[in-house]
Amino acid sequence: MHRTRVKICGLTRIEDVHAAVDAGADAIGLVFYPPSARCVTLERAAELVAAVPPFVSVVGLFVNPAEALVREVLAHVRLHVLQFHGDEHEADCARFARPWLKAARVRAGLDLLEFNASHAGATGILLDAFVEGYGGGGRTFDWSLIPSGLNRRRLILSGGLDADNVTEAVRRVRPWAVDVSSGVEVEKGIKSAEKISAFIAGVRNADG
Ligand SMILES: O=C(O)c1ccccc1NCC(=O)[C@H](O)[C@H](O)COP(=O)(O)O
């Protein structure tokens, strides 16, 4: 039986790292995009990573970053996976010799099969809503836009998920993983342990 993996993104507090991993999250996301209210400093990121137990992935999130920024973060923070959430091309993402995710900001007319093929080196494609500010918008997109031919082992469903819609989302899309930020928060960057637990319970409900 497939166990849908879970990434909790946009953490800024150690207690939220503990809440996420204790609830069964497979990955946590740290935002290194300064315009985001969830952006963390290198020092805070290193503190958060130190609180992550073995076998939980740490994902570093960037939006159209300068190469130097990514290299500076990698020099100070133990990231397992890079996530690029802007307009990056494959070469922009692959140059760091780390597993990387490419986010697609989904809207009608975006050919997701072509998008997937143009980022073939990605370890996964994260499908998010097309929102102002690139991501973290708390908005869903039309899941019927996801082509059946998209390899589900590469698909991470994101965008406006929460405990109320994630069971239906997983049952309809059957992604490899789901990703959430706003749906488990009390305010941007401040997560709720109760919402995290309810979200993961909703995922497990769909897994059967
Ligand atoms: O989280 C942010 O502030 C953010 C800002 C700019 C680009 C991406 C961002 N987050 C990336 C994520 O992976 C979020 O989890 C994803 O966009 C879903 O967010 P939400 O709809 O709030 O669950």
The ligand as an SDF file (V2000), in Angstrom:
LIG
                    3D

 23 23  0  0  0  0  0  0  0  0999 V2000
    6.0020   29.6800    1.6130 O   0  0  0  0  0  0  0  0  0  0  0  0
    6.2670   30.7500    1.0710 C   0  0  0  0  0  0  0  0  0  0  0  0
    6.2270   31.8560    1.6570 O   0  0  0  0  0  0  0  0  0  0  0  0
    6.7120   30.7710   -0.3690 C   0  0  0  0  0  0  0  0  0  0  0  0
    7.0540   31.9950   -0.9490 C   0  0  0  0  0  0  0  0  0  0  0  0
    7.4840   32.0200   -2.2890 C   0  0  0  0  0  0  0  0  0  0  0  0
    7.5990   30.8440   -3.0230 C   0  0  0  0  0  0  0  0  0  0  0  0
    7.2770   29.6090   -2.4440 C   0  0  0  0  0  0  0  0  0  0  0  0
    6.8250   29.5760   -1.1110 C   0  0  0  0  0  0  0  0  0  0  0  0
    6.4700   28.3640   -0.5380 N   0  0  0  0  0  0  0  0  0  0  0  0
    6.7170   27.1560   -1.2570 C   0  0  0  0  0  0  0  0  0  0  0  0
    5.9950   25.9540   -0.8240 C   0  0  0  0  0  0  0  0  0  0  0  0
    6.4760   24.8510   -1.1040 O   0  0  0  0  0  0  0  0  0  0  0  0
    4.6170   26.0730   -0.2370 C   0  0  0  0  0  0  0  0  0  0  0  0
    4.4440   24.9960    0.6780 O   0  0  0  0  0  0  0  0  0  0  0  0
    3.6200   25.9580   -1.3770 C   0  0  0  0  0  0  0  0  0  0  0  0
    3.7230   27.1320   -2.1510 O   0  0  0  0  0  0  0  0  0  0  0  0
    2.1970   25.7680   -0.8690 C   0  0  0  0  0  0  0  0  0  0  0  0
    1.8490   26.8250   -0.0230 O   0  0  0  0  0  0  0  0  0  0  0  0
    0.3590   26.8690    0.6170 P   0  0  0  0  0  0  0  0  0  0  0  0
   -0.5970   27.0340   -0.5430 O   0  0  0  0  0  0  0  0  0  0  0  0
    0.3950   28.0330    1.5460 O   0  0  0  0  0  0  0  0  0  0  0  0
    0.1450   25.5530    1.3310 O   0  0  0  0  0  0  0  0  0  0  0  0
  1  2  2  0
  2  3  1  0
  2  4  1  0
  4  5  1  0
  4  9  2  0
  5  6  2  0
  6  7  1  0
  7  8  2  0
  8  9  1  0
  9 10  1  0
 10 11  1  0
 11 12  1  0
 12 13  2  0
 12 14  1  0
 14 15  1  0
 14 16  1  0
 16 17  1  0
 16 18  1  0
 18 19  1  0
 19 20  1  0
 20 21  2  0
 20 22  1  0
 20 23  1  0
M  END
$$$$
